[in-house]
Amino acid sequence: MKLHIYEHCPFCVRGQMIFGLKNIPYEKVIIMEGDADTPTRMVGRKVVPILEKDDGSFMAESMDIVKYVDAQGGRLIADTPVDADIEAWAKAAAEPLYKLVIPRFTQGEFPELATPQARAAYLAREEKAFGSMKTLMNATPGLLDEMNHKLRELEALVADREHIDTSDFVLFPLLRSLSIVKGVEFGPSVSGYMVSMAVESKVSLLADQAR
């Protein structure tokens, strides 16, 4: 199967995670930012990730992809809802998290931004959604204080996690995104969780690009 993605996209991380966790080989295909034609041809709209199945058909929606791949060769994920505390944390942390990571994504070294045209298209898209990237970067100190407080709250929620379940497909992509932010204070439990999930899912963190 082929997984069509942006490397920076947390929703695309979900699709990569399930392939890695189950050791199912797949081909990763990058869709360039600004390319609306390719995803529209596949699924009728500009969206990622997109799974291209063995029969040549296409599937969108990250968690639908996770469930489809998980059904191949014995299920890994318990069919349970996301842990309520983790879901609440993710919602509460979303605003400072995205305001920190999005301007850094626009500066990052990702294959979908490899041309000036693609990077310009991504920058325009995110400034339409979030406003000035320069303003967001200047707001870093206050956003970091808020985010680091949220991360301290997360310590207790991940300290005793032993089994992979649906909650990991919500939490790990957010933390992986956050690893691109210099000055974020990951506590010991969160750090251990991130490293373990990165190894098991074969999805690298972004710490080498932290800025």
C-alpha positions as CSV (number, residue, x, y, z in Angstrom):
1,M,0.0,0.0,0.0
2,K,1.0,3.6,-0.4
3,L,0.5,6.4,2.1
4,H,0.3,9.9,0.6
5,I,1.3,12.5,3.2
6,Y,2.9,15.7,4.3
7,E,5.8,14.9,6.6
8,H,5.0,17.7,9.0
9,C,1.3,16.9,9.3
10,P,0.2,15.4,12.7
11,F,-2.8,13.7,11.0
12,C,-0.4,12.0,8.6
13,V,1.7,10.8,11.5
14,R,-1.3,8.6,12.5
15,G,-1.2,6.7,9.3
16,Q,2.6,6.2,9.5
17,M,2.2,5.0,13.1
18,I,-0.1,2.1,12.4
19,F,2.1,0.8,9.6
20,G,5.2,1.1,11.8
21,L,3.6,-0.5,14.9
22,K,2.4,-3.4,12.9
23,N,5.6,-3.8,10.8
24,I,3.6,-3.7,7.6
25,P,5.7,-2.5,4.7
26,Y,4.3,0.5,2.7
27,E,5.4,3.2,0.4
28,K,5.5,6.7,1.6
29,V,4.6,9.3,-1.0
30,I,4.9,13.0,-0.5
31,I,2.3,15.4,-1.8
32,M,3.8,18.8,-2.4
33,E,2.2,21.8,-0.6
34,G,0.1,23.7,-3.1
35,D,-0.7,20.6,-5.1
36,A,-4.5,20.4,-4.9
37,D,-4.9,18.4,-8.1
38,T,-3.3,15.1,-6.8
39,P,-5.5,14.7,-3.7
40,T,-8.6,15.9,-5.5
41,R,-8.0,13.3,-8.2
42,M,-7.8,10.6,-5.6
43,V,-10.6,11.5,-3.1
44,G,-12.3,14.5,-4.5
45,R,-10.8,17.2,-2.3
46,K,-7.5,18.6,-1.0
47,V,-6.7,16.5,2.1
48,V,-4.0,14.4,3.6
49,P,-3.3,11.6,4.5
50,I,-4.6,9.4,1.7
51,L,-4.2,5.7,1.7
52,E,-3.8,4.0,-1.7
53,K,-4.9,0.4,-1.2
54,D,-3.5,-2.7,-3.0
55,D,-6.5,-2.6,-5.3
56,G,-5.8,0.9,-6.4
57,S,-8.7,2.5,-4.5
58,F,-8.2,5.5,-2.2
59,M,-9.2,6.3,1.4
60,A,-9.0,9.5,3.3
61,E,-9.5,10.4,7.0
62,S,-6.6,9.5,9.3
63,M,-8.4,7.4,11.8
64,D,-10.3,5.5,9.1
65,I,-6.9,4.7,7.6
66,V,-5.6,3.6,11.0
67,K,-8.6,1.2,11.5
68,Y,-8.3,-0.2,8.0
69,V,-4.6,-0.9,8.3
70,D,-5.1,-2.3,11.8
71,A,-7.6,-4.8,10.4
72,Q,-4.9,-6.3,8.2
73,G,-3.3,-9.4,9.9
74,G,-4.8,-9.2,13.4
75,R,-5.8,-6.1,15.3
76,L,-3.3,-4.2,17.5
77,I,-5.6,-1.4,18.9
78,A,-8.3,-2.1,21.3
79,D,-11.6,-0.8,20.0
80,T,-12.1,1.7,22.8
81,P,-12.7,5.4,22.8
82,V,-9.9,7.9,23.5
83,D,-9.1,8.2,27.2
84,A,-11.2,11.1,28.4
85,D,-8.4,12.7,30.3
86,I,-6.0,12.6,27.4
87,E,-8.8,13.9,25.0
88,A,-9.4,16.8,27.4
89,W,-5.7,17.5,27.6
90,A,-5.3,17.5,23.9
91,K,-8.2,20.0,23.5
92,A,-6.9,22.3,26.2
93,A,-3.4,22.2,24.8
94,A,-4.3,22.7,21.1
95,E,-4.3,26.5,21.0
96,P,-0.8,27.2,22.4
97,L,0.6,24.0,20.7
98,Y,-0.5,25.0,17.2
99,K,0.5,28.6,17.7
100,L,4.0,27.3,18.6
101,V,4.5,24.6,15.9
102,I,2.8,26.2,12.9
103,P,5.3,29.1,12.3
104,R,8.2,26.6,12.8
105,F,6.6,24.2,10.4
106,T,6.7,27.0,7.7
107,Q,10.4,27.3,8.3
108,G,11.1,23.6,8.6
109,E,13.0,21.2,6.2
110,F,10.2,19.0,4.9
111,P,10.1,17.4,1.5
112,E,6.6,18.9,0.8
113,L,8.2,22.3,1.1
114,A,11.2,21.6,-1.1
115,T,10.5,24.2,-3.7
116,P,10.0,27.9,-3.2
117,Q,6.5,27.6,-4.7
118,A,5.5,24.9,-2.3
119,R,6.8,26.8,0.8
120,A,5.1,30.0,-0.4
121,A,1.8,28.1,-0.8
122,Y,2.1,26.6,2.7
123,L,3.0,30.0,4.3
124,A,0.0,31.6,2.6
125,R,-2.3,28.8,3.8
126,E,-1.2,29.0,7.4
127,E,-1.2,32.8,7.5
128,K,-4.8,32.7,6.3
129,A,-5.7,30.4,9.2
130,F,-3.4,31.7,12.0
131,G,-2.3,35.2,11.0
132,S,1.2,36.5,10.8
133,M,3.9,33.9,11.4
134,K,6.2,36.7,12.7
135,T,3.7,37.7,15.3
136,L,3.3,34.1,16.4
137,M,7.1,33.7,16.7
138,N,7.3,36.9,18.8
139,A,4.6,35.4,21.1
140,T,6.8,32.4,21.8
141,P,7.7,33.2,25.5
142,G,4.1,33.5,26.7
143,L,3.0,30.5,24.6
144,L,5.9,28.4,26.0
145,D,4.9,29.2,29.6
146,E,1.4,28.1,28.8
147,M,2.6,25.0,27.0
148,N,5.1,23.9,29.6
149,H,2.4,24.2,32.3
150,K,0.2,21.9,30.2
151,L,3.1,19.4,29.8
152,R,3.5,19.2,33.5
153,E,-0.1,18.3,33.8
154,L,0.4,15.6,31.2
155,E,3.1,13.8,33.2
156,A,0.6,11.9,35.4
157,L,-1.5,10.9,32.4
158,V,1.3,9.1,30.6
159,A,3.3,7.7,33.6
160,D,1.4,4.4,33.7
161,R,0.6,3.9,30.0
162,E,1.4,0.3,29.2
163,H,-0.6,-0.7,26.1
164,I,-1.0,1.0,22.8
165,D,-4.6,2.1,22.1
166,T,-6.6,4.8,20.3
167,S,-5.4,7.5,22.6
168,D,-1.8,7.2,21.3
169,F,-3.0,8.2,17.9
170,V,-4.3,11.4,19.4
171,L,-1.4,12.2,21.8
172,F,1.8,11.1,20.0
173,P,1.3,13.2,16.8
174,L,0.8,16.3,18.9
175,L,3.9,15.7,21.0
176,R,5.9,14.9,17.9
177,S,4.8,18.2,16.4
178,L,5.8,20.0,19.6
179,S,9.3,18.5,19.4
180,I,10.2,21.1,16.8
181,V,9.9,23.9,19.4
182,K,13.0,24.9,21.2
183,G,12.5,25.5,24.9
184,V,9.6,23.1,25.4
185,E,10.1,21.3,28.7
186,F,9.2,17.7,28.4
187,G,9.1,16.0,31.8
188,P,10.6,12.5,32.3
189,S,7.4,10.6,31.8
190,V,6.4,12.5,28.6
191,S,9.9,12.3,27.3
192,G,10.0,8.5,27.9
193,Y,6.6,8.1,26.2
194,M,7.7,10.1,23.2
195,V,10.9,8.2,22.6
196,S,9.2,4.9,23.1
197,M,6.4,5.7,20.7
198,A,8.8,7.1,18.1
199,V,10.9,3.9,18.2
200,E,7.9,1.5,18.2
201,S,6.0,3.4,15.4
202,K,9.2,4.2,13.4
203,V,8.1,7.8,13.2
204,S,11.0,10.2,14.0
205,L,10.7,13.1,16.3
206,L,11.5,16.6,15.0
207,A,14.0,17.6,17.7
208,D,16.8,17.9,15.1
209,Q,14.8,20.8,13.6
210,A,14.0,22.5,16.9
211,R,13.9,26.3,16.6
